[in-house]
Amino acid sequence: MKIVVPVKVVPDTAATLKVEDGRVTWGDAPLVLNPWDEFAVEAALQTVEQHGGTVTVISMGDESALEAIRKALAMGAKEAVRIYDDALAGADVRVTAQVLAAAVRKMGDVDMVFFGRQAVDGDTGLTPMYTARALGWPFVGLVSAFTEMDPAGRTFAAERSVGEAKQTIQAPMPAVVTIAKEFAEPRYPSFMGIRKASRAKVPVWSLADLGLDAPAAKVRWPEITMPPKREVKVEFIEGATPREIAEKLVDKLIEAKVL
Ligand SMILES: Cc1cc2nc3c(=O)[nH]c(=O)nc-3n(C[C@H](O)[C@H](O)[C@H](O)COP(=O)(O)OP(=O)(O)OC[C@H]3O[C@@H](n4cnc5c(N)ncnc54)[C@H](O)[C@@H]3O)c2cc1C
């Protein structure tokens, strides 16, 4: 099987984000593989371990995207491609999806595309569906397990996590799926994997390589601002005994209509 996993580099979730001069910044905080994409890489690796094949990761972005690509390679992905072109600055989800779809087409004979459910920074969760649409392939969201995978018969069956319930889906291949965290805990990269990934040469494809003219973004971000600062008042409740303090606290909570 040939499985492609698009991955995105994002600021570490522990980073403090700020807006400076209209741009989002996270200071010196490290960039990491989008945590949801780790589940997609894990699912792809388990699938080729059972059915044979290769896992290729792709990322559209500047050199910082290599951080995400190398982590996925260290986990066990065999191949990687980075897509970069100056004309992609300010790409919206539609453009991102068109570019990812063109890369999947260029690879040829791809059976499945596994995405993470969303990026922890952009957070739209839309790229997978837009990519499926651009490819004209079926889309299955939040897969928690594959119950059947038949590359020769060109079908698969999957379980979806739907709140408390599970739903079983059957669909033809090729298809685009997103992987839920219930699928499996992502593996830790091995020491050998990290060494191999750090030396891997990752080819860069431009729009010309993909046979695309610069797609025009339709959604613009004219302004980014921080949420207004919240006013917080702190009041220490004094009292001779814990009971007196508790009673005063209850009175205040009733007065504030919390109780
Ligand atoms: C400098 C900058 C400027 C931007 N300007 C604009 C703008 O003007 N208008 C606008 O609408 N958006 C803009 N964006 C946002 C950009 O379009 C989104 O980050 C991108 O489309 C993905 O959407 P998302 O982050 O919500 O990912 P989601 O849809 O939440 O991600 C779902 C999954 O898609 C995959 N994925 C997402 N992005 C990539 C990628 N690049 N490569 C590979 N896989 C990926 C990952 O697997 C991820 O788990 C800008 C982003 C940056 C960094």
Ligand as a Chemical Component Dictionary entry (heavy atoms), coordinates in Angstrom:
data_LIG
# 
_chem_comp.id                   LIG 
_chem_comp.type                 NON-POLYMER 
_chem_comp.pdbx_formal_charge   0 
_chem_comp.three_letter_code    LIG 
# 
loop_
_chem_comp_atom.comp_id 
_chem_comp_atom.atom_id 
_chem_comp_atom.alt_atom_id 
_chem_comp_atom.type_symbol 
_chem_comp_atom.charge 
_chem_comp_atom.model_Cartn_x 
_chem_comp_atom.model_Cartn_y 
_chem_comp_atom.model_Cartn_z 
_chem_comp_atom.pdbx_ordinal 
LIG C1  C1  C 0 2.268  32.939 7.626  1  
LIG C2  C2  C 0 0.873  32.378 7.420  2  
LIG C3  C3  C 0 -0.064 33.170 6.749  3  
LIG C4  C4  C 0 -1.354 32.683 6.550  4  
LIG N1  N1  N 0 -2.258 33.463 5.909  5  
LIG C5  C5  C 0 -3.521 33.022 5.724  6  
LIG C6  C6  C 0 -4.508 33.825 5.057  7  
LIG O1  O1  O 0 -4.243 34.938 4.636  8  
LIG N2  N2  N 0 -5.747 33.310 4.917  9  
LIG C7  C7  C 0 -6.092 32.085 5.410  10 
LIG O2  O2  O 0 -7.240 31.666 5.267  11 
LIG N3  N3  N 0 -5.201 31.297 6.040  12 
LIG C8  C8  C 0 -3.918 31.735 6.205  13 
LIG N4  N4  N 0 -3.009 30.944 6.852  14 
LIG C9  C9  C 0 -3.433 29.671 7.442  15 
LIG C10 C10 C 0 -3.223 28.521 6.535  16 
LIG O3  O3  O 0 -4.029 28.635 5.418  17 
LIG C11 C11 C 0 -3.605 27.267 7.329  18 
LIG O4  O4  O 0 -2.616 27.098 8.328  19 
LIG C12 C12 C 0 -3.632 26.035 6.472  20 
LIG O5  O5  O 0 -4.539 26.179 5.436  21 
LIG C13 C13 C 0 -4.044 24.798 7.252  22 
LIG O6  O6  O 0 -5.207 25.042 7.970  23 
LIG P1  P1  P 0 -5.221 24.703 9.490  24 
LIG O7  O7  O 0 -3.973 25.229 10.104 25 
LIG O8  O8  O 0 -6.520 25.122 10.059 26 
LIG O9  O9  O 0 -5.116 23.114 9.502  27 
LIG P2  P2  P 0 -6.259 22.025 9.756  28 
LIG O10 O10 O 0 -7.178 21.984 8.613  29 
LIG O11 O11 O 0 -6.818 22.176 11.138 30 
LIG O12 O12 O 0 -5.295 20.756 9.720  31 
LIG C14 C14 C 0 -5.789 19.425 9.505  32 
LIG C15 C15 C 0 -4.638 18.561 9.057  33 
LIG O13 O13 O 0 -4.202 19.039 7.795  34 
LIG C16 C16 C 0 -2.809 18.863 7.642  35 
LIG N5  N5  N 0 -2.181 20.103 7.219  36 
LIG C17 C17 C 0 -2.567 21.369 7.481  37 
LIG N6  N6  N 0 -1.713 22.229 6.915  38 
LIG C18 C18 C 0 -0.765 21.496 6.282  39 
LIG C19 C19 C 0 0.393  21.801 5.533  40 
LIG N7  N7  N 0 0.756  23.073 5.305  41 
LIG N8  N8  N 0 1.134  20.791 5.049  42 
LIG C20 C20 C 0 0.770  19.505 5.255  43 
LIG N9  N9  N 0 -0.307 19.152 5.966  44 
LIG C21 C21 C 0 -1.066 20.132 6.469  45 
LIG C22 C22 C 0 -2.299 18.336 8.971  46 
LIG O14 O14 O 0 -2.248 16.947 8.868  47 
LIG C23 C23 C 0 -3.393 18.670 9.953  48 
LIG O15 O15 O 0 -3.492 17.775 10.997 49 
LIG C24 C24 C 0 -1.704 31.385 7.044  50 
LIG C25 C25 C 0 -0.755 30.607 7.710  51 
LIG C26 C26 C 0 0.527  31.098 7.900  52 
LIG C27 C27 C 0 1.548  30.206 8.595  53 
# 
loop_
_chem_comp_bond.comp_id 
_chem_comp_bond.atom_id_1 
_chem_comp_bond.atom_id_2 
_chem_comp_bond.value_order 
_chem_comp_bond.pdbx_ordinal 
LIG C1  C2  SING 1  
LIG C2  C3  SING 2  
LIG C2  C26 DOUB 3  
LIG C3  C4  DOUB 4  
LIG C4  N1  SING 5  
LIG C4  C24 SING 6  
LIG N1  C5  DOUB 7  
LIG C5  C6  SING 8  
LIG C5  C8  SING 9  
LIG C6  O1  DOUB 10 
LIG C6  N2  SING 11 
LIG N2  C7  SING 12 
LIG C7  O2  DOUB 13 
LIG C7  N3  SING 14 
LIG N3  C8  DOUB 15 
LIG C8  N4  SING 16 
LIG N4  C9  SING 17 
LIG N4  C24 SING 18 
LIG C9  C10 SING 19 
LIG C10 O3  SING 20 
LIG C10 C11 SING 21 
LIG C11 O4  SING 22 
LIG C11 C12 SING 23 
LIG C12 O5  SING 24 
LIG C12 C13 SING 25 
LIG C13 O6  SING 26 
LIG O6  P1  SING 27 
LIG P1  O7  DOUB 28 
LIG P1  O8  SING 29 
LIG P1  O9  SING 30 
LIG O9  P2  SING 31 
LIG P2  O10 DOUB 32 
LIG P2  O11 SING 33 
LIG P2  O12 SING 34 
LIG O12 C14 SING 35 
LIG C14 C15 SING 36 
LIG C15 O13 SING 37 
LIG C15 C23 SING 38 
LIG O13 C16 SING 39 
LIG C16 N5  SING 40 
LIG C16 C22 SING 41 
LIG N5  C17 SING 42 
LIG N5  C21 SING 43 
LIG C17 N6  DOUB 44 
LIG N6  C18 SING 45 
LIG C18 C19 SING 46 
LIG C18 C21 DOUB 47 
LIG C19 N7  SING 48 
LIG C19 N8  DOUB 49 
LIG N8  C20 SING 50 
LIG C20 N9  DOUB 51 
LIG N9  C21 SING 52 
LIG C22 O14 SING 53 
LIG C22 C23 SING 54 
LIG C23 O15 SING 55 
LIG C24 C25 DOUB 56 
LIG C25 C26 SING 57 
LIG C26 C27 SING 58 
# 
